[in-house]
């Protein structure tokens, strides 16, 4: 059985009531450096975004002779919030790198992202 459009809208609205935190989503931009080059800069693209940030079990390991760090944080956002694996998230003064975003799934009620803390 599939949900009707109104049922899905209700479920999504209910899911958004369980997002007690707020975050800022930053995106990398290129800025002219006035001497013929460009400098990278992180700019906020969304501020005061309702979210839930939770720590999960993570571990470090070696994969294919290189160090790999699993994401240790799960960020939950509204199902239609724009965020990519090239973005950063700021929460309570800490910076996180987006490692994975669950997109393109049928019946999304929230958007889940895995994060790694970088500062």
PAZAPA-4460 file (N, C-alpha, C; in steps of 0.05 Angstrom, whole numbers, plus 32768, in hexadecimal, padded with zeros to 4 digits):
% residues 119
    n_x    n_y    n_z   ca_x   ca_y   ca_z    c_x    c_y    c_z   seq   type   mol
   8011   7FE8   8000   8000   8000   8000   8012   8019   8000     1      X     A
   800C   802C   7FEF   801B   8045   7FEF   800B   805A   7FFD     2      X     A
   801A   806E   8007   800D   8085   8014   8003   8099   8000     3      X     A
   7FEC   80A5   8006   7FE2   80BA   7FF5   7FF3   80D3   7FF9     4      X     A
   7FF1   80E6   7FE6   8000   80FE   7FE8   7FFB   810D   8002     5      X     A
   7FE2   810E   800B   7FDC   811C   8024   7FE7   810D   803C     6      X     A
   7FE6   80F2   803B   7FF2   80E2   8051   8011   80E7   8052     7      X     A
   801D   80E7   803B   803A   80EC   803A   8041   8108   8045     8      X     A
   8031   811C   803D   8036   8137   8047   8033   8138   8065     9      X     A
   8020   812A   8071   801C   8128   808E   8034   811C   809B    10      X     A
   803D   8105   8090   8054   80F7   809C   806D   8109   809B    11      X     A
   8072   8117   8085   8089   8129   8083   8087   8140   8097    12      X     A
   806F   814B   809A   806B   8161   80AD   8070   8157   80C9    13      X     A
   8067   813F   80CF   806C   8134   80EA   808A   812F   80EF    14      X     A
   8098   8126   80DB   80B4   8121   80DD   80C3   813B   80E3    15      X     A
   80BB   8150   80D7   80C8   816A   80DB   80C4   8175   80F8    16      X     A
   80B0   816C   8106   80AC   8174   8122   80C1   8168   8134    17      X     A
   80CF   8153   812B   80E3   8145   813B   80FF   814F   8134    18      X     A
   8102   8168   812B   811C   8173   8124   8122   818A   8137    19      X     A
   812D   8184   814F   8130   8199   8164   8148   81AB   8161    20      X     A
   815B   81A4   8150   8174   81B4   814D   8171   81C7   8135    21      X     A
   8185   81D9   8133   8187   81E9   811A   81A4   81E8   8111    22      X     A
   81A8   81E8   80F7   81C2   81E7   80EB   81C5   81FC   80D5    23      X     A
   81DD   8201   80CD   81E3   8211   80B5   81F1   81FE   80A1    24      X     A
   81E8   8200   8088   81F4   81F0   8073   8205   8203   8063    25      X     A
   821F   81FC   805F   8232   820C   8050   8239   81FD   8036    26      X     A
   823F   820D   8022   8247   8203   8008   8261   8211   7FFF    27      X     A
   8273   8202   7FF3   828C   820C   7FE9   8288   821E   7FD1    28      X     A
   8294   8235   7FD1   8292   8247   7FBA   82AE   8250   7FB3    29      X     A
   82B2   8258   7F9A   82CB   8263   7F90   82C9   8281   7F8F    30      X     A
   82DC   828F   7F9A   82DC   82AD   7F9B   82F5   82B7   7F8E    31      X     A
   82F2   82CB   7F7D   830A   82D8   7F71   831C   82E3   7F87    32      X     A
   8336   82DE   7F84   8349   82E7   7F98   8357   8302   7F91    33      X     A
   834E   830F   7F7C   8357   8329   7F73   8373   8328   7F66    34      X     A
   837F   8311   7F64   839A   830E   7F57   8399   82F9   7F41    35      X     A
   8381   82F4   7F36   837F   82E2   7F20   8378   82C5   7F27    36      X     A
   8375   82C0   7F40   836E   82A4   7F49   8354   82A4   7F57    37      X     A
   834F   828D   7F64   8337   828A   7F74   833D   827E   7F8F    38      X     A
   832D   8285   7FA2   8330   827A   7FBD   8316   826B   7FC4    39      X     A
   8318   8255   7FD2   8301   8247   7FDA   82F6   8252   7FF4    40      X     A
   82DC   8254   7FF6   82CF   825F   800E   82B5   8250   8013    41      X     A
   82B0   824A   802D   8297   823D   8035   8283   8253   803C    42      X     A
   826D   8253   802E   8258   8267   8033   823E   8259   803C    43      X     A
   8230   8265   804F   8216   825A   8057   8202   825C   8040    44      X     A
   81F5   8246   803A   81E0   8247   8026   81C4   8243   8032    45      X     A
   81C3   8237   804A   81AB   8234   8059   81B1   8238   8077    46      X     A
   81A2   8249   8084   81A7   824D   80A1   818E   8246   80B0    47      X     A
   8191   8241   80CA   817B   823A   80DB   816A   8224   80D0    48      X     A
   8177   820F   80C6   8169   81F8   80BB   8162   81E5   80D2    49      X     A
   8148   81DE   80D3   813F   81CA   80E7   814C   81AF   80E2    50      X     A
   8157   81A3   80F7   8166   818A   80F4   8167   817B   810E    51      X     A
   8171   8162   810C   8178   8153   8123   8193   8146   811E    52      X     A
   81A6   814B   8130   81C1   8141   812D   81C6   812D   8143    53      X     A
   81CD   8115   813B   81D1   80FF   814F   81EC   80F1   8149    54      X     A
   81FA   80EB   815F   8213   80DC   815C   820C   80BF   8158    55      X     A
   821C   80B2   8147   8219   8095   8143   8234   8088   8147    56      X     A
   8234   806E   8149   824D   8060   814C   825D   8061   8132    57      X     A
   8276   806A   8134   8287   806B   811D   82A1   805E   8123    58      X     A
   82B1   8058   810F   82CB   804C   8114   82DE   8053   80FE    59      X     A
   82F7   8052   8104   830C   8056   80F0   8316   803B   80E6    60      X     A
   831E   8039   80CE   8328   8020   80C3   8339   8024   80AA    61      X     A
   8344   800F   80A1   8353   8010   8088   8343   8002   8072    62      X     A
   833F   8010   805C   8331   8004   8045   8343   8008   802C    63      X     A
   8349   7FF2   801F   8359   7FF3   8007   8373   8003   800B    64      X     A
   8381   7FFD   8021   839A   800A   8028   8398   8028   802C    65      X     A
   8381   8032   8033   837E   804E   8039   836D   8051   8052    66      X     A
   8371   8066   8061   8362   806A   8079   8346   8074   8072    67      X     A
   8332   8069   807F   8316   8071   807A   830A   8077   8095    68      X     A
   82FB   808C   8097   82ED   8093   80B0   82CF   8093   80AA    69      X     A
   82C1   8083   80B9   82A4   8082   80B6   8297   809B   80C2    70      X     A
   8282   80A3   80B7   8273   80BA   80C2   8269   80B3   80DE    71      X     A
   826B   80C6   80F0   8263   80C1   810B   824A   80D0   8114    72      X     A
   823E   80DF   8101   8227   80EF   8108   8211   80EB   80F3    73      X     A
   81F8   80EB   80FC   81E2   80E9   80E9   81D2   8103   80EC    74      X     A
   81CE   8110   80D5   81BE   8129   80D4   81A4   8123   80C6    75      X     A
   818E   812A   80D3   8174   8126   80C8   8168   8142   80C2    76      X     A
   815E   8145   80A9   8153   815E   80A0   8137   8159   8094    77      X     A
   8129   816E   808D   8110   816B   807F   8115   815D   8064    78      X     A
   8102   814E   805B   8106   813D   8044   810F   814C   802A    79      X     A
   8108   8165   8028   810E   8175   8010   8125   8189   8014    80      X     A
   8133   8187   802A   8149   819A   802F   8160   8195   801B    81      X     A
   816A   81AA   800E   8180   81A8   7FFC   819A   81A5   800C    82      X     A
   81A9   8190   8007   81C3   818B   8013   81D1   8177   8001    83      X     A
   81EC   817A   7FFE   81FB   8168   7FED   8213   815D   7FFC    84      X     A
   8220   8149   7FF1   8238   813E   7FFD   8250   8150   7FFA    85      X     A
   824D   8167   7FEE   8262   817B   7FEC   825F   8191   8000    86      X     A
   824A   818F   8011   8244   81A5   8024   8251   819F   803F    87      X     A
   824F   81B4   8050   8257   81B2   806C   823F   81BB   807D    88      X     A
   823E   81B1   8096   8229   81B8   80A8   8235   81C4   80C1    89      X     A
   822A   81DA   80CB   8233   81E6   80E4   821D   81E2   80F9    90      X     A
   8224   81D7   8110   8211   81D3   8126   8220   81DA   8140    91      X     A
   8215   81EC   814F   8220   81F3   8169   823D   81FA   8168    92      X     A
   8245   8208   8153   8261   8210   8150   8274   81FB   8145    93      X     A
   826A   81E3   8140   827B   81CD   8135   8275   81CA   8117    94      X     A
   8289   81C1   8108   8286   81BE   80EC   8288   81A0   80E4    95      X     A
   8276   8198   80D3   8274   817D   80CA   8275   817C   80AB    96      X     A
   8281   8167   80A1   8282   8163   8084   826C   814E   807D    97      X     A
   825D   8154   8068   8248   8141   805F   8255   812B   8050    98      X     A
   8252   8112   8059   825E   80FB   804D   824B   80EC   803B    99      X     A
   8231   80EC   8042   821D   80DE   8033   8202   80EB   8037   100      X     A
   81F2   80EC   8021   81D7   80F7   8023   81C4   80E2   8016   101      X     A
   81AF   80DB   8024   819C   80C8   8018   8188   80D7   8007   102      X     A
   818B   80D5   7FED   8179   80E3   7FDB   816D   80CF   7FC7   103      X     A
   8157   80D6   7FBC   814B   80C6   7FA7   813D   80AD   7FB0   104      X     A
   8135   80AC   7FC9   8127   8094   7FD2   8109   809A   7FD2   105      X     A
   80FA   8086   7FCB   80DD   808A   7FCB   80D3   808D   7FE8   106      X     A
   80BF   809C   7FEB   80B2   80A1   8005   80C4   80AC   801A   107      X     A
   80D6   80BE   8012   80E7   80CC   8026   80D6   80DC   8038   108      X     A
   80DA   80D8   8052   80CD   80E9   8066   80E0   80FD   8072   109      X     A
   80FA   80F6   8071   810F   8108   807B   8127   8104   8068   110      X     A
   813A   8117   806A   8153   8114   805C   8168   810D   8071   111      X     A
   8176   80F7   806E   818B   80EF   8080   81A6   80F3   8074   112      X     A
   81B9   80FD   8083   81D4   8102   807A   81E7   80F6   808F   113      X     A
   81FD   80EB   8086   8212   80E2   8098   8228   80F7   8097   114      X     A
   8232   80FE   80AF   8245   8114   80B1   825E   810B   80C0   115      X     A
   8274   8118   80BA   828D   8115   80C9   8295   8130   80D4   116      X     A
   829B   8131   80EE   82A2   814B   80FA   82BF   8152   80F2   117      X     A
   82C2   816B   80E9   82DD   8173   80E0   82E8   818A   80F0   118      X     A
   82D8   8198   80FF   82E3   81AE   8110   82CF   81B4   8127   119      X     A
***
